Amino acid sequence: MGFFHFLKTQLPTVLQVNLSAISNYIDCKVRIFSSILQFWKLCFLESSVGTHESFEKKQENAVSVHEKLKHKKTKRKPKEWRCIDNCFWIIGYLCITWWLLLFLCNFLPVILPGLKVPESPGTRLKNEGLNAHHSVVLVPGIVTGGLELWEGKPCSQGLFRKRLWGGSFAEIFKRPLCWLEHLSLDNETGLDPPGIRIGYEQKNMYMASYDWRLSFQNTEIRDQSLSRLKRKIELLYVTNGYKKVVVVPHSMGVNYFLHFLKWVEAPPPVGGAGGSGWCAKYIKAIMNISPAFLGVPKAVANILSAEGKDVAFIRAMAPGLFDLETFGFQTFQHVMRVFRTWDSVISLLPKGGETVWGDLNRSPEEENVCHSAKTQYLHSSSKENNRNDTDPRRSIQVKELAKYGRLVSFGKVASEIPSSQLSLIDPKEILYESTPISSTSCEELLTEYDGMSRESIKRVTENKAYTARTLIDLLRFVAPKTMQRAEAHFSHGLADNLEDPKYSHYKYWSNPLETILPDAPDMEIFCSYGVGIPTERSYIYKISPSDRCKSIPLQIDISADGSDNGCLSGGVYFVDGDESIPVLSAGFMCAKGWRGKTRFNPSGTATYIREYQHKPPASLLEGRGTESGAHVDILGNFALIEDVLRVAAGASGTELGGDRAYSGIMEMSEQINIRL
């Protein structure tokens, strides 16, 4: 061990000294060789001009010949620089950079203690004597599972059994339209189009992959994904000594597994025939990571204009670039066409209406302040340590609270003024009006906007603000085929009477506000998510200046910037979250909806809030960071991994420490007046 330690600590110094010595040695040899060469030249020149010339004449002749050689050398035609030379230089630079980074990653953490990566959770828990006790089932979210091509159109020649998603994306650049065509689903059935078939990949750990493009029930109809998940959990239970399973869903996988909990109990042919006691028998805990229980506003922007804050920014920086018809670009139009065939996107629309997301005048996050995320979380930390302190938000002068309940506003003014001054139209009036078809002839229906006239689009914008209640009608108007198909599989409401037989339909199973948790009082549910990152909450839109065929008429107004509370930037209002999912959606059910015995949780299944405050990586050597709270990067968060491992080793939520909250999720939940 001492020898290896010596190598790690002293090798760089030794190499540096040796390389210096070698360099000096080579330099010395070069100088000697150069002197010998010059001497040889001088002797050669002397013999060529005769032996009877004077020493001065010899010198003049030597200088003359030297000048001629030099002049001849300068006249030599320069070497032509070829493209292949550039390629070799680039490859050389990349290789050198790679080896340099490899050296830094291996030696710097040893030389500089401050750069040491923390001990992995698995190693630390192993040293504590903990061992795996429960099997773990992982359920991925949207766009995180690989998709393979099993049957395709002629343009897909050579792609059989190759990944169209989740592998190399080189095929995108070779045949982008073909790639998009094969990723799209049938706009009528929501399944694979005729002639196209895409599949996906699958001792005590199991990755429950599924085709994330399909509606949750269609994954069972086409692939029997739910049945295979049920059988796998039962198998893990038996082969692991009849110990219950820990399930770890992520992002949309949380909604998918919530659907599974109802499916597995339901009778055939729709359900899995497991009965009411199945979950209590087989599942110890559900550790939901970055859950989108109540949906995400970002899904609204995807359907309206195929953009979010980042896309809107790029579009503003390079206006018209992605809309060019040259070479058939029209990037956003193609993306929108694909998005609107994925029923899974509809599953992420906000649920619970105005009761949860707020109305024209109020919202649960209305006191959210975005002046400084750092200041905000210093305050929240101090509030956690001293509950008697005055609310820090009162010390910040805020002229007007953000009206987050207006999920979509047309114009910055409409997002701020009192509701009494808003121009409001019942969206149902617009929906059922006879809308003339656009007079422009399009070669192909890329988006459902192509069936609408500019007049009908302007009519949509006359209703200046849309809430979670009226937003559904707006989407039914601008995306009628998508919503008609998807609403047969998903619901976004709030149940008045959960005993109503209609809620036995599978369209309600992924909405926690329209379904009942299984009868499993010993099971535990965790809501684990990151906080401390500005997250999209509502949008300011405008009509696109372009009226060309196949253009998307609505865009985020990136010029709308600045607000009294600092939460508006580039046409987007932000709140606390993990960059994709607001705290409200991720934490409400565990903080209030399921807390204790409620009508959504009659058996009293224990629920816990586990928040992870985001901390970006301190250096490039940390990669995505071991303390990240970002939506995807949180999967590498050491504290989260430790929580999962401890539960898999047998710990309960109480033994983990119970609730851990840095955000205002508890206060937000109290602002939601919901019957429990």
Beta strands, then each sheet from edge to edge (+ up, - down):
strand 1: 136-139
strand 2: 147-151
strand 3: 163-165
strand 4: 197-200
strand 5: 205-207
strand 6: 245-249
strand 7: 283-289
strand 8: 408-410
strand 9: 465-466
strand 10: 524-531
strand 11: 533-543
strand 12: 554-556
strand 13: 568-569
strand 14: 572-577
strand 15: 606-613
sheet 1: 5+ 1+ 6+ 7+ 10+ 15+
sheet 2: 3+ 2- 4+
sheet 3: 9+ 8- 11- 12+
sheet 4: 9+ 8- 11- 14+ 13-
end
